[in-house]
Amino acid sequence: MNESPRLLVAVALRTFAGALYGKRPKGEVSRQMYQVGNRSLVFVAVTLGFIGMVLVYQTCLQVNRVTGDLSQVGGEFLKVLVHEFGPTLTALMLATRVGAGIAAEVGSMHVTEQIDALRMCGVEPVEYLIVPRFVAALVMTGVLTLFGMAVALGMGTLTAWASFHVNPSIFLDTGKVAGGDAITGALKCVSYGATIPIIAGYCGLSTSGGSEGVGWATTRAVILGSFAVILLDFCLSGLGYFVFQGT
């Protein structure tokens, strides 16, 4: 096993242990929740809002050409939003904004030897730097996903009503959303929220080469975080299908 996978595993294990048993700096989790959550609201809202509008418009347009029955569009859109698009698109947005920020901040501290200074003071860098961001991302990914889905559903409902005269009471059909869809979506939120800060922290802690290295670490955090989200999406969707296919 080479050094990179070993470091990633070590960061992940220390992060989980620190989140369960470690002592975190006072007020740091709240500050990170603001950084992860409040500062991502507009980004998530705009992205999922426009995607919701486009998906509903294109779906209604195609269904209208074939059958003309648009009564099922809203229910299917909500099902896909809960099971797939809501958690995954939100996580991809966080992988770019939050993951890049964590990698840049930790990477800058590493190349300026602030990480070594923490160790000399008897402070574990992962517990001090990564764990608060991990806890914040774990919580705020779920909150932002719910917020983004609400925006996407609202914009999709408005698009269907304004463009195709679909009654909102018909469009907002929750009957097609099964318990398995909600469980799969919640599991994805937890998995994404845990994975993004760990990968970003690993990229930051493995930074070398001065300011240029910080740039590369930021790029790696975005690429690896996005790839991890897509891979987890595939695995968890398959797992959800086999476990809840009867629901």
N, C-alpha and C positions, 0 to 999 in steps of 0.2 A: 504493500500500500504506500503510495507516495504521499508527500507532505500535504497537498491540497485537500484530498478527501479526509485525511486524518484531522486536519484543522477544522473542516466543516463539521465533522462528527463531534469533535470536542466542543465547538461553539454551541452546537445544538444541545448536547447533554448538559453543559454548564448553564445554558439558558433555561432549560426545563427545571433543573435543580434549583436555580436561583429564583425562578418564579414561584416555586412551591415552598422553599425553605429560607431563601436568602433575605437579607435586609436591604431594602431599597432606599435611596436618598429621599428625604422627606419632601413631598410635593412634586417630585420629578414625574411620577406617573400621570398626575393631573396635567402637568405642563405638556407632556408628550401626547396626551389625549387631545389637547387643544391643537397641537401641531398636526397630528394625524387626522383628526376629525373635522374641526371647525374650518381649517384652512383647505380642506378638500371638498367642502360642500358644494361650492359653485362648480368646480371641475366635474364632479360626479353628476350633479344635476343637469348641467348642459349636455354632457355626453349621453347619459341615459335618456334624457328628454328627447333629443333629436333622433336617437336610434329608435326609441319607441314610436315616434311619429313616422319615420321612414318605414319601419316594419309593418305597422298597421296600414299605412297607405298602400304599400305594394301588395300586401296580402288581400286587402279589400278590393283592390283593382283587379287582381287576377281572379279571385273568387267571383266577383261581379261579372266577369266576362264568361265564366264557365256555367255557373248555376244561378247566380243572382241572390243566393241565400247567405246573408251576412250575419245571421244570428249566432253562428258558432265561432266567429272570429275572435270575439272578446274573450270567451272562455279558454280557447286554445292559446291565445296570446298570454293570458295571465298564467296558465300552466307552464309555458315555456319560460316566462319571466321568473317565476319562483324557482323552478328546477334548474334553469341554465343561465339565462342572460343576466339576471340581476346579480347574483354572487360573482360570476366570472368576469363580467365587464367591470364591475366595481373593483375587483382585485387587480385587474390589469391596469386600471387607472392608478391604483395605489402603488403598484410595482414601479410605475414610472416616476410618480411624484415622491412618495414616501421612501421607497427603496433607494432612489438616487440620493435623497437628502441624508439618509442614515449612512450610506457608504461614503459620501463626501465628508460628513462631519467626523466620523470615526477614522477615515483614511487620513484626513488632515492632522488629527491628533497623533496618529501613528507615525507619520513622516516627520513630525516636529518633536517626537520623543516624549510627548505627554503621556502616552500609554506606559512607557517605561517609568515615568515619574509616579504614576499611580501604583505600579507594582512596588516601587521602592517605599511608598507610604503604606504598604500592606493592604492595598485595595485591589480586589479582583476586577480587571477591566470589563469582563463580560457581565458580571453582576452589576457593576456600576453604570455601564453604558448601554448594554444590549437589553438587559431584562426589563427596565422601565419602558423601552420602546416596544418590546415584545408584548407586554401586558396591555399597553395602550392600543397597539395594532389589533390584538386579539379581540378587544372590546369594540373598538370603533369600526372594524370591518363589518361586523354585524349591523351596527347602527347605520352606517353609510349605505349598506346594501338595502335595508328597509327604506331609507330615505330615497335612494335612487330608484327603487322599484315603484314607490309612490309617485314620483315625478314621471317616470316612463308610462305608468298606467294612466295617470291624469292626462298627459299629452296624447297618448294613444286614443283615449276616450274622446278627447276634444277633436282629434283628427277624423275619427270615424263619424262623429256627429256632424262636423262642419263640411266634410267632403262627400260623405255617402249617406247622410241623414239616418245613421244608426242610433236608435234611442239608447242613451247611457244606461238605463235600467236593464236593457237587453245585453249591452256590451259587457257590463260589469257582472259577469256570470262566474261565480266562484265554485260552481258545482263540479267542474272538471279538475279542480286542484285536489288531489288526493293527499292523504297523510304522508305517503312515501315521498311525494314531491317536496313537501315542506321539510321533512327530515333530511333528504338529500341536499337541499339548498342550505339548511343550517349546518350540516357537516362540511359542506364546501366553504362556508364562511369561516368556520373555525380553522380548517386546514390552511386556507389562504392567509388568514390573519397570523397564524403561527409561522408559516414558511417565509413570508416576505421579509420580516425584520431579521430572521436568522441568516438568510442568504445575504442580505445587505450588510449585516454586521460582519459576516465572514469576509466579504469582499473588502470591507474597510480595514479589518485587522490584518489582511494579507497584502495590504498596499506597500509598495516600495518604489523608490525612484523619484521622490520629491513631488512637485505639483503636477508633473506629467502623469505620475503614477496615480494620483488622486483622480485625475480625469479618466484613466483606464478603469479604476475601481468603480467609479460611478457608472460607466458604460456596462461593465460586467454585471453590476447589481441589477440594472434594468433588464439586460438580456436574460440572465439566469433566473431572475424573479419571474419574468413573463413566461419563460419556458416552463418553469416549475408550476405556475398556475395552469397552463394549458395541459401539462401532463397530469396533474392532479384532477383537473376537470374530466379528462378522458377516463381515468381510473375510477373516480367516484361515480361518474355517470353510469359506467358499466356495472359497478357494484350495486348501485341503486336499482338498475334495471333487473338484475338477477334476484335481488332481495325483495323488491316491491313490485314486481311485474304483475302480480295478481291484484294490486290495488288500483 
